[in-house]
Amino acid sequence: IYQQIEAEKIAIEEMLKCDNIKLFSFNTFKELTTNLDNYIEPKHYTANVNDKILDWMKESKGLLTRDNYADYLDAELNMYINLDYKSAVK
């Protein structure tokens, strides 16, 4: 997980250098990511979830910026490390 977060950090930092990129992530939205009913296959969400993500993007929820990405990565790492996987996945 530490290597994954470090790779994500590098990618985020590179993308945030570009003024023409808006970067969003919803990995820390546990109500989304831990509910298996939200997926139609291992990596793709249902249409309803895709619509919700578009709404969140319109509201700037999940927007990563130079000011918040480090806190986001800390929260993501803590979530993955401390998540009770047996009871979290519904």
DSSP file (Angstrom, degrees, kcal/mol; ACC not computed):
  #  RESIDUE AA STRUCTURE BP1 BP2  ACC     N-H-->O    O-->H-N    N-H-->O    O-->H-N    TCO  KAPPA ALPHA  PHI   PSI    X-CA   Y-CA   Z-CA
    1    1 A I     >        0   0    0      0, 0.0     4,-2.6     0, 0.0     5,-0.2   0.000 360.0 360.0 360.0 -35.1    0.0    0.0    0.0
    2    2 A Y  H  >  +     0   0    0      1,-0.2     4,-2.1     2,-0.2     5,-0.1   0.894 360.0  47.8 -64.6 -38.8    2.9    2.4    0.7
    3    3 A Q  H  > S+     0   0    0      2,-0.2     4,-2.5     1,-0.2    -1,-0.2   0.894 110.9  52.0 -67.0 -39.1    4.2    1.9   -2.8
    4    4 A Q  H  > S+     0   0    0      2,-0.2     4,-2.5     1,-0.2    -2,-0.2   0.932 110.9  46.5 -61.9 -46.2    0.8    2.5   -4.2
    5    5 A I  H  X S+     0   0    0     -4,-2.6     4,-2.5     2,-0.2    -1,-0.2   0.892 112.0  51.3 -65.0 -39.3    0.3    5.7   -2.3
    6    6 A E  H  X S+     0   0    0     -4,-2.1     4,-2.3     2,-0.2    -1,-0.2   0.911 110.9  48.1 -64.3 -41.9    3.8    6.9   -3.3
    7    7 A A  H  X S+     0   0    0     -4,-2.5     4,-2.3     2,-0.2    -2,-0.2   0.910 112.1  49.6 -63.3 -42.0    3.1    6.2   -6.9
    8    8 A E  H  X S+     0   0    0     -4,-2.5     4,-2.9     2,-0.2    -2,-0.2   0.904 109.0  53.2 -62.5 -41.3   -0.2    8.1   -6.6
    9    9 A K  H  X S+     0   0    0     -4,-2.5     4,-2.8     2,-0.2    -2,-0.2   0.925 109.4  47.9 -59.4 -46.4    1.6   11.0   -4.9
   10   10 A I  H  X S+     0   0    0     -4,-2.3     4,-2.1     2,-0.2    -1,-0.2   0.930 113.8  46.8 -61.8 -45.7    4.1   11.3   -7.8
   11   11 A A  H  X S+     0   0    0     -4,-2.3     4,-2.4     2,-0.2    -2,-0.2   0.918 113.2  48.9 -63.3 -43.6    1.3   11.1  -10.4
   12   12 A I  H  X S+     0   0    0     -4,-2.9     4,-2.6     1,-0.2    -2,-0.2   0.940 110.3  50.8 -61.7 -47.5   -0.8   13.7   -8.5
   13   13 A E  H  X S+     0   0    0     -4,-2.8     4,-0.5     1,-0.2    -1,-0.2   0.887 111.7  48.0 -59.8 -39.2    2.1   16.1   -8.2
   14   14 A E  H >< S+     0   0    0     -4,-2.1     3,-0.9    -5,-0.2     4,-0.3   0.923 113.3  46.7 -67.9 -43.1    2.9   15.9  -11.9
   15   15 A M  H >< S+     0   0    0     -4,-2.4     3,-1.6     1,-0.2     6,-0.2   0.856 105.1  60.2 -68.2 -33.5   -0.7   16.5  -12.9
   16   16 A L  H 3< S+     0   0    0     -4,-2.6    -1,-0.2     1,-0.3    -2,-0.2   0.641  92.3  68.4 -70.7 -12.0   -1.1   19.4  -10.5
   17   17 A K  T << S+     0   0    0     -3,-0.9     2,-0.6    -4,-0.5    -1,-0.3   0.680  86.9  82.0 -73.7 -17.5    1.7   21.2  -12.4
   18   18 A C    X   -     0   0    0     -3,-1.6     3,-1.3    -4,-0.3    -1,-0.0  -0.797  66.0-158.9 -96.2 121.0   -0.7   21.5  -15.4
   19   19 A D  T 3  S+     0   0    0     -2,-0.6    -1,-0.1     1,-0.3    -3,-0.0   0.696  90.0  60.9 -70.0 -18.1   -3.2   24.3  -15.2
   20   20 A N  T 3  S+     0   0    0      2,-0.0     2,-0.5     0, 0.0    -1,-0.3   0.255  89.6  85.5 -96.3  14.3   -5.5   22.6  -17.7
   21   21 A I    <   -     0   0    0     -3,-1.3     2,-0.5    -6,-0.2    -3,-0.0  -0.962  54.4-166.1-117.6 128.7   -6.1   19.6  -15.5
   22   22 A K        -     0   0    0     -2,-0.5     2,-0.5    43,-0.0    43,-0.1  -0.970  19.2-157.1-106.1 123.9   -8.7   19.3  -12.8
   23   23 A L  E     +A   64   0A   0     41,-0.6    41,-3.6    -2,-0.5     2,-0.3  -0.890  13.6 179.1-111.7 126.6   -8.0   16.2  -10.8
   24   24 A F  E     -A   63   0A   0     -2,-0.5     2,-0.3    39,-0.3    39,-0.2  -0.907   5.9-177.5-122.2 149.7  -10.6   14.3   -8.7
   25   25 A S        +     0   0    0     37,-2.2     3,-0.1    -2,-0.3    -2,-0.0  -0.978  14.8 179.3-146.7 139.8  -10.4   11.3   -6.6
   26   26 A F    >   +     0   0    0     -2,-0.3     3,-1.8     1,-0.1     7,-0.3   0.128  49.5 115.3-121.3  16.3  -13.1    9.5   -4.7
   27   27 A N  T 3  S+     0   0    0      1,-0.3    -1,-0.1    35,-0.1     6,-0.1   0.804  77.2  52.9 -59.5 -29.9  -11.1    6.7   -3.2
   28   28 A T  T 3  S+     0   0    0     -3,-0.1     2,-1.7     1,-0.1    -1,-0.3   0.439  78.5 101.7 -88.2   0.9  -11.7    7.9    0.4
   29   29 A F    X>  -     0   0    0     -3,-1.8     4,-2.4     1,-0.2     3,-1.8  -0.634  52.6-177.8 -83.2  84.1  -15.5    8.0   -0.1
   30   30 A K  H 3> S+     0   0    0     -2,-1.7     4,-2.4     1,-0.3     5,-0.3   0.822  75.7  61.8 -58.7 -34.7  -16.0    4.8    1.8
   31   31 A E  H 34 S+     0   0    0      1,-0.2    -1,-0.3     2,-0.2     4,-0.1   0.772 114.8  36.9 -63.4 -22.4  -19.8    4.7    1.3
   32   32 A L  H X4 S+     0   0    0     -3,-1.8     3,-0.6    -6,-0.2    -2,-0.2   0.898 121.2  40.4 -89.1 -53.6  -18.9    4.5   -2.4
   33   33 A T  H 3< S+     0   0    0     -4,-2.4    -3,-0.2    -7,-0.3    -2,-0.2   0.735 114.8  48.4 -77.9 -23.4  -15.8    2.3   -2.6
   34   34 A T  T 3< S+     0   0    0     -4,-2.4    56,-1.9    -5,-0.3     2,-0.9   0.493  89.0  89.2 -96.6  -2.0  -16.8   -0.3    0.1
   35   35 A N    X   -     0   0    0     -3,-0.6     3,-2.2    -5,-0.3     4,-0.1  -0.827  59.4-164.3 -97.1 104.6  -20.3   -1.0   -1.2
   36   36 A L  G >  S+     0   0    0     -2,-0.9     3,-1.5     1,-0.3    -1,-0.2   0.697  83.7  72.7 -64.0 -18.4  -19.9   -3.8   -3.8
   37   37 A D  G 3  S+     0   0    0      1,-0.3    -1,-0.3    -3,-0.1     9,-0.0   0.651  85.8  68.3 -68.2 -13.2  -23.4   -3.1   -5.1
   38   38 A N  G <  S+     0   0    0     -3,-2.2     8,-2.0    -6,-0.2     2,-0.4   0.509  90.7  77.4 -81.4  -4.4  -21.9    0.0   -6.7
   39   39 A Y  E <   -B   45   0B   0     -3,-1.5     6,-0.3     6,-0.3    -6,-0.0  -0.847  50.6-171.9-113.0 142.0  -19.9   -2.0   -9.1
   40   40 A I  E    S-     0   0B   0      4,-2.7     5,-0.2    -2,-0.4    -1,-0.1   0.579  88.7  -3.2 -99.7 -15.5  -20.9   -3.7  -12.3
   41   41 A E  E >  S-B   44   0B   0      3,-1.2     3,-1.1     5,-0.0    -1,-0.4  -0.918  99.8 -74.7-159.7 173.8  -17.4   -5.4  -12.6
   42   42 A P  T 3  S+     0   0    0      0, 0.0     3,-0.0     0, 0.0    -3,-0.0   0.750 127.2  21.8 -52.7 -29.7  -14.3   -5.1  -10.4
   43   43 A K  T 3  S+     0   0    0      2,-0.1     2,-0.4     1,-0.0    -4,-0.0   0.378 109.3  77.5-121.4   5.3  -13.2   -1.7  -11.7
   44   44 A H  E <   -B   41   0B   0     -3,-1.1    -4,-2.7     0, 0.0    -3,-1.2  -0.959  63.7-140.8-126.5 135.5  -16.4   -0.1  -13.1
   45   45 A Y  E     -B   39   0B   0     -2,-0.4    -6,-0.3    -6,-0.3    -7,-0.1  -0.360  29.5 -96.7 -83.7 165.2  -19.2    1.6  -11.3
   46   46 A T     >  -     0   0    0     -8,-2.0     4,-2.3    -2,-0.1     5,-0.2  -0.292  39.7-103.3 -71.9 165.9  -22.9    1.4  -12.1
   47   47 A A  H  > S+     0   0    0      1,-0.2     4,-2.3     2,-0.2     5,-0.2   0.880 121.9  55.6 -60.4 -39.2  -24.6    4.2  -14.1
   48   48 A N  H  > S+     0   0    0      1,-0.2     4,-2.0     2,-0.2    -1,-0.2   0.899 108.7  47.4 -61.8 -40.5  -26.2    5.6  -11.0
   49   49 A V  H  > S+     0   0    0      2,-0.2     4,-2.7     1,-0.2    -1,-0.2   0.906 109.3  53.5 -67.9 -41.1  -22.8    5.9   -9.3
   50   50 A N  H  X S+     0   0    0     -4,-2.3     4,-2.1     1,-0.2    -2,-0.2   0.908 108.8  50.0 -59.1 -41.0  -21.3    7.5  -12.4
   51   51 A D  H  X S+     0   0    0     -4,-2.3     4,-2.0     2,-0.2    -1,-0.2   0.910 110.2  50.2 -62.3 -41.9  -24.1   10.1  -12.3
   52   52 A K  H  X S+     0   0    0     -4,-2.0     4,-2.6     1,-0.2    -2,-0.2   0.899 108.3  52.7 -63.9 -40.9  -23.3   10.8   -8.6
   53   53 A I  H  X S+     0   0    0     -4,-2.7     4,-2.6     1,-0.2    -1,-0.2   0.907 107.7  51.5 -61.9 -41.5  -19.6   11.2   -9.4
   54   54 A L  H  X S+     0   0    0     -4,-2.1     4,-2.2     2,-0.2    -1,-0.2   0.900 109.6  50.1 -62.2 -39.6  -20.5   13.8  -12.1
   55   55 A D  H  X S+     0   0    0     -4,-2.0     4,-1.7     2,-0.2    -2,-0.2   0.934 110.7  49.5 -61.9 -45.7  -22.6   15.6   -9.5
   56   56 A W  H  <>S+     0   0    0     -4,-2.6     5,-2.7     1,-0.2     4,-0.3   0.899 109.8  51.4 -60.4 -40.9  -19.8   15.6   -7.0
   57   57 A M  H ><5S+     0   0    0     -4,-2.6     3,-1.4     1,-0.2    -1,-0.2   0.914 107.2  52.6 -63.4 -41.5  -17.4   16.9   -9.7
   58   58 A K  H 3<5S+     0   0    0     -4,-2.2    -1,-0.2     1,-0.3    -2,-0.2   0.857 112.7  45.4 -59.7 -34.8  -19.8   19.7  -10.5
   59   59 A E  T 3<5S-     0   0    0     -4,-1.7    -1,-0.3    -5,-0.1    -2,-0.2   0.396 116.3-118.5 -87.1   1.4  -19.8   20.6   -6.7
   60   60 A S  T X 5 +     0   0    0     -3,-1.4     3,-1.3    -4,-0.3     2,-0.3   0.657  60.1 154.3  65.5  19.0  -15.9   20.2   -6.7
   61   61 A K  T 3 < +     0   0    0     -5,-2.7    -1,-0.3     1,-0.2     3,-0.1  -0.588  67.9  19.5 -72.6 138.5  -16.2   17.4   -4.2
   62   62 A G  T 3  S+     0   0    0      1,-0.3   -37,-2.2    -2,-0.3     2,-0.3   0.524  87.9 151.5  79.9   4.7  -13.1   15.1   -4.4
   63   63 A L  E <   -A   24   0A   0     -3,-1.3     2,-0.5   -39,-0.2    -1,-0.3  -0.552  35.4-147.6 -72.4 126.9  -11.1   17.9   -6.2
   64   64 A L  E     +A   23   0A   0    -41,-3.6   -41,-0.6    -2,-0.3     2,-0.3  -0.828  23.6 171.0 -97.5 133.8   -7.4   17.6   -5.5
   65   65 A T     >  -     0   0    0     -2,-0.5     4,-2.0   -43,-0.1     3,-0.5  -0.803  50.8 -98.4-131.4 171.6   -5.4   20.7   -5.3
   66   66 A R  T  4 S+     0   0    0     -2,-0.3     4,-0.3     1,-0.2    -1,-0.0   0.808 124.0  51.6 -60.3 -28.6   -1.9   21.7   -4.4
   67   67 A D  T  4 S+     0   0    0      1,-0.1    -1,-0.2     2,-0.1     4,-0.2   0.745 121.5  25.9 -82.0 -24.4   -3.3   22.7   -1.0
   68   68 A N  T  > S+     0   0    0     -3,-0.5     4,-2.3     2,-0.1    -2,-0.2   0.538  91.1  90.4-119.9  -6.4   -5.2   19.5   -0.1
   69   69 A Y  H  X S+     0   0    0     -4,-2.0     4,-2.6     1,-0.2     5,-0.2   0.858  87.7  53.1 -66.8 -33.4   -3.5   16.6   -1.9
   70   70 A A  H  > S+     0   0    0     -4,-0.3     4,-2.2     2,-0.2    -1,-0.2   0.922 111.4  46.4 -66.0 -42.3   -1.1   15.7    0.9
   71   71 A D  H  > S+     0   0    0      2,-0.2     4,-2.5     1,-0.2    -2,-0.2   0.895 111.4  53.1 -64.0 -39.6   -4.0   15.6    3.4
   72   72 A Y  H  X S+     0   0    0     -4,-2.3     4,-2.7     2,-0.2    -2,-0.2   0.937 109.1  48.1 -59.5 -47.3   -6.0   13.5    0.9
   73   73 A L  H  X S+     0   0    0     -4,-2.6     4,-2.6     1,-0.2    -2,-0.2   0.889 111.2  50.7 -63.3 -39.1   -3.1   11.0    0.6
   74   74 A D  H  X S+     0   0    0     -4,-2.2     4,-2.6     2,-0.2    -1,-0.2   0.926 112.3  47.0 -61.6 -44.6   -2.7   10.8    4.3
   75   75 A A  H  X S+     0   0    0     -4,-2.5     4,-2.4     2,-0.2    -2,-0.2   0.895 112.4  50.0 -64.8 -40.1   -6.5   10.1    4.7
   76   76 A E  H  X S+     0   0    0     -4,-2.7     4,-2.5     2,-0.2     5,-0.2   0.939 112.0  46.9 -64.7 -46.8   -6.4    7.5    1.9
   77   77 A L  H  X S+     0   0    0     -4,-2.6     4,-2.5     1,-0.2     5,-0.2   0.932 113.4  48.7 -60.5 -46.4   -3.4    5.7    3.5
   78   78 A N  H  X S+     0   0    0     -4,-2.6     4,-2.4     1,-0.2    -1,-0.2   0.883 110.6  51.8 -62.2 -38.3   -5.0    5.7    6.9
   79   79 A M  H  X S+     0   0    0     -4,-2.4     4,-1.5     2,-0.2    -2,-0.2   0.952 112.4  44.5 -62.8 -49.2   -8.3    4.4    5.5
   80   80 A Y  H  < S+     0   0    0     -4,-2.5    -2,-0.2     1,-0.2    -1,-0.2   0.887 116.9  45.7 -63.7 -39.4   -6.6    1.5    3.7
   81   81 A I  H  < S+     0   0    0     -4,-2.5    -1,-0.2    -5,-0.2    -2,-0.2   0.890 122.1  34.8 -70.9 -39.3   -4.5    0.7    6.7
   82   82 A N  H  < S+     0   0    0     -4,-2.4    -2,-0.2    -5,-0.2    -1,-0.2   0.487  85.9 119.3 -98.6  -3.8   -7.3    0.9    9.3
   83   83 A L     <  -     0   0    0     -4,-1.5     2,-1.4    -5,-0.2     3,-0.1  -0.425  62.6-135.8 -67.8 131.1  -10.2   -0.4    7.3
   84   84 A D    >>  -     0   0    0      1,-0.2     4,-2.5    -2,-0.2     3,-0.6  -0.730  24.2-170.6 -83.9  93.4  -11.8   -3.5    8.7
   85   85 A Y  H 3> S+     0   0    0     -2,-1.4     4,-1.1     1,-0.2    -1,-0.2   0.805  76.2  58.4 -63.0 -32.1  -12.1   -5.2    5.4
   86   86 A K  H 34 S+     0   0    0      1,-0.2    -1,-0.2     2,-0.1    -2,-0.1   0.882 120.7  25.7 -67.2 -37.1  -14.3   -8.1    6.6
   87   87 A S  H <4 S+     0   0    0     -3,-0.6    -2,-0.2     1,-0.1    -1,-0.2   0.644 113.3  66.2-101.4 -16.1  -17.1   -5.8    7.9
   88   88 A A  H  < S+     0   0    0     -4,-2.5     2,-0.5     2,-0.0    -3,-0.2   0.867  83.9  78.3 -75.9 -35.8  -16.6   -2.8    5.6
   89   89 A V     <        0   0    0     -4,-1.1   -54,-0.2    -5,-0.2   -55,-0.1  -0.634 360.0 360.0 -81.9 121.6  -17.5   -4.4    2.4
   90   90 A K              0   0    0    -56,-1.9   -55,-0.2    -2,-0.5    -1,-0.2   0.382 360.0 360.0-106.8 360.0  -21.3   -4.7    2.1
